[in-house]
Amino acid sequence: MFRTGPRNLITDVAGLRVGNAGDARLKSGVTAILCDTPAVAGVQVLGGAPGTRETDLLEPHNAVETVHALVLSGGSAFGLDAASGVQAALRENGIGFEVAGFRVPIVPAAILFDLANGGDKGWGRYPPYRELGHEAALTASDDFEIGTAGAGIGALTSGLKGGLGSASTVLDNGITIGALVAANPTGSVTVGRSRHFWAAPFEIGNEFGGLGYPSPLPENARQIRLKFRDNPVGANTTIAIIATDAVLTKAAAKRLAIAAHDGFARAIWPTHTPVDGDLVFGLGTGKSGITPSAVEAIDLYAAAGATMARAIARAAFAATPAKGDLFPVWSALPG
């Protein structure tokens, strides 16, 4: 029923480009997704500790219909500066809504907490995220790195490095859907202490190892493993974008974001906790020209959850080791 797009990245959705910027010493970074033309957007927050910019305007009852870019950033609240850098890059290129003779790019953003990950956060008076956002916007393209890249550079899961993940799905009716995620949850992406991903049933090919589920399931599969059990507050959050080339209303974009949260639940145990700021942006470029019927919408929303689950697993699967890491990478696990 489902197959990946040619890149297996969110940029398989026509009209989108992605750019990463980061600092290995800082162990943090920024990911920007740019829309070639303004795209309909929505948002759904289900975590208990979100950090956001310009998300209220995405609610269906508010006036602004479309956005020019979205930003995922590390840095906790400091990372919200990244959107200003992306906004500056867009304005320099004449992109934005014209208001009273001014160009105003609309750039909602979300952040994750990666301050306590072993990186050097002694940046002085001003954090570096505005400049990282500007760099990410200028480097946006169809192809980009996942794993230890962009907003995923400093991401951690329970016992493993997290990272930046992406995946895409092409539906039978020609609609493409893609996910982009910075996976930094307090919970675990693998089953018990094994190398098997919770997202295994949705894997296409061997995109994150092809291991399936362990058989039998380990006795500790239901064990709740937290990243920092002694002090889990403020050290987490998975932030993501789910995008499609289908024609969507703002309400439908929000519904797409809601459905994509099911992918969090399929790929992370536990998720949506009080100490996670879990958030998904929904984005519709409309480039396919297809408005899903009621039946097709069910397939679209099902694919949203499945694609997001795959992207989360791919984030940890593709992570690479670096000096000062607190946790190992998935590829270093025994077996």
N, C-alpha and C positions, 0 to 999 in steps of 0.2 A: 504493500500500500504506500509506504513512504520510501523515498530515496534521498540521498544528500544532493546538494547542489555541487557544482564543479569544484569549488574551493572548500566546501564544508565550513564556511565562515558566514557571519552575518552579512557580509558584503555580496553574497549571492543574491540578496534582495536588491533589486535594481534601484539606483538612486542614492546609495549610501557609500560612504568611505570612512575608514577608521584610521586614527593616528595614535601612536603611543609615544610617551616620553617618560624618562625616569632617571633616577640617580642610585647607582648600586651602593654607594656609601651611605646614603640616606635610607636605603631599603624601602623606597616608596616611589610612586609615580602616578601618572595621569593617562587616561584613555579618553579620546574624544571621538564621537561619531557625528559626521557632518552630512547634512541632507543637501543633495544637489539642487533640489527645489524644496520649499517649505513643506513639511510633512505633518499630518494629523497626529496628535500625541495625547496619551493619557498616562495615568500613574496609579499604582496601588501599593500602599505601605502596609505590611503585616507584622513587621518586627516592632519591638517595644522601645527601640532606641535609635530612631532615624536621624540623619543629618542631611538637610536638603536646601536647595535654592530654587525658587520659582516653580514650585510644584502646585501651589494653589491655583495658578492660572490654567492648569491642565484639566481641572474638573469640568465635566460636561456642561455645567450651567454657567461657566465663565466665558468671557468674550473672545479671548485669543484662541483661534482655531488650530494654528500650526506653529511649529518650531523650526529653527534653522540648524540646531545642533543639540546634542545631549552630552553630558560629561559624567564619567565615573572617575573618582579620585581617591587616593589614599590620603593620609594626613589628618584624619578626624576633622574637626571643625576648621582647622587651618586649611584643609584641602578645598574648601568652598571657594577659595581665591582662584582655583583653576578655571572656573567658568568665566572669570573676568579676562583671563588670558585668551581663551577661545573666542570670547566676544570681541576682543580687540582685533584678533586676526581676521575675523569675519568682516568687521567694520572697515578695516584697512583695504579689504577687497570689494567694498561697496555692497556688502550683503546685510540685509536687515529690512524690517518694515519701515517705510517712510512715515515719520510723524513730525509735522510742523517743520519740515525741511531737514530733519535729522534721520539718520539710519540707525535703527535699534534692533540688533540681532537678539532673538529670544533663545536663551541657552539655559534650560533647567539642568540641575546637577544633583548628584548624591555622593556621599562620602562614606568610607569605611575607616575603622580604627586600626592603624598599623604603627602606632607610636612605640609600643613596647615589644618590638620584634628584633632587637639587637642592632638596629641601624643608628647612625649618628644623627641625632635630631638637633644638634647645636647650630642652628642656622642664623643666629643673631636676631636682629630686630624684626625682620620680615621673613616669613616662610617662602620657599621657592615655588610654590604651586602656581602662582600666576604665570611665571615664565615657563614652567613646564606645560601648562595648558596652552600657551601660545605656540610652543614648539610642537605639541601634539597635533594641533590644528593644521599647522603648516606642513606636516609630514603625512597627512591623511591620504590613504590610497586604498585600492581594492584588496591588496595583500598586506597582512600584518602578522606579527608574532603573537603566539599565545603562550601560556605557561608563566614563566617569571618575566613578565613584561608589563609595561604600562601600570594601570591601577592594581595589577596583580603582583607586582614585584615584591611587596612586603606581606602578602596575604598568607595566613596560616589557617589550618583546620585543626581538629583534635588529633594531635600526634603526627601530622604531616604538613608539609608546605602546601598552601593553596596556590592560587594564581589566577590568571586571566584565561577564560575559556570561551570558545565559540563553536557553533554548529549550525547547520542549515538543513531544511527539509523541503522537498518539492512534492506537492500534492498531485493527485491524479488529474485534477482540473487545471493544472498549470500554475497555481498559486505557489509562491515560495515564501517560506517563513524562516527567520534566522534568530539566533540568540547570541548575546554577548554578556558575559558575567565576570565580575571580580569576586571570586569565592573565598570568603574569609570568615566562615561560620564558627560559632563555639562548638558545634557538633562535628560528627565524623562523616566523611564521604565514603568510607569503606566499611564492610560488614565485620563487626567484631574487631579482632586483631589481624584479619586476613588482608590480602591484596585485592580482594574482589570488591567492586564498586556497587553501592546500593542502586545505581542507575542501570545496572547490567541488562535488565529486560528490554531496554530501549536502545541499546547499542546497535549501530548499523556497521556491519563489517567488523573490523578490529580497531575501531577508532580510539578506544582506550584500553587496549590489551586483549580483548576477546575472551576474557576468562569466564564470563557468565557468573551465576551464583555458585557459591561453594555447596557441595553436596556430600554429606548432609550439612545443614546450617550449623555453624559453631554454637556451642552452648552460650557463649557470651554475645551472641548477635544482638540481643535486646538490651545489653548493658549500655547505660547512658555514659558516654565518655565526653567530657568537656575539655576545651582547649586549656583553660587555666581554672581548674576546679576550686582552688583556694581563693581566687579573686577573679571571677568571670566577668564582672561588670566592666563595660566600656572597652572591651578588647576584641570586638567581633564585627559582624555585619557582612551580608552578601548582597551586593547591588547588581542590577542587571537591566538589560534592554531586550525586549522581544519585538521583532519588526517583521513586517510583511509587505509585499507589493500589492496586496488586495486593496480595494477601495473601502475605507472605513470612515465612520463618523467618530466624533470624540468619544461618545458613549461606547462604541464598539472597540475603540483603542483601549479604553479602560477595562472592558471585559476581557480583552486579549491579555492585558497585564495580570488580571485576576487569575486567568487560566494558567498563565506561566508560573505563578506561585506554586501550582501543583507539582511542577518540576523540582522546586526546592524540596518539597515533602518527599518526592521520589528519590532524591539524590543525597539528602542530608538527614542525619538522625542525631539529636533532635534539631528542629528548625523552628523559625518564628518565635523564638524565646524572648523573654523580657530584656535580655542583654544583647540581642541582635537587632540591628536597624534594617531588617530585610525590606527591600524595595525593588519593584519592577516598573520600568517605563514601557508603555506600549506605543508602537510607532507604525503608522501606515503611510507608505509612499504613494500608493495608488497606481504605480507604474504598469501593473499588469492590465489595468482597465476592468478587472473582474470584481463585481460586487457579489460576495458569497450569498447563496440562498440560505434559507433556514437550515437545511440539511448540510450544506457545505460548511456552514459556520461551525457545526459540531465537529467536523473533521479538523477545521482550522484551530479550534480551541484545544482539541485533543493533541494536535501536533505541537501547539505552544508548550504544553507541559512536557511532552516527550523531548522536544528539542532543547528546552532549558535544562532538563535532567542530564542530557548528553553533554551539553556545554560545561556544566559543573564538573562532571567526571573528567572531561578533557582538560580542564584547568589544572587539576591536581596531577593528572597523568603526564602533562607536558612540563611540569615544574622542573627547574634545574638547580643544582646546588650552588651556594655562594658562601663566601667567607662570613663567619659570624652567625650562620643559620641556627635558630633555636630548635628546629625540627628537621628530620630527614625528608628527602623527596621520595615520591612513590616508587620510582625506578630503583631505589636503593634497598627496598624491602626484600627480605629473603624469600626465595621461592619463585 
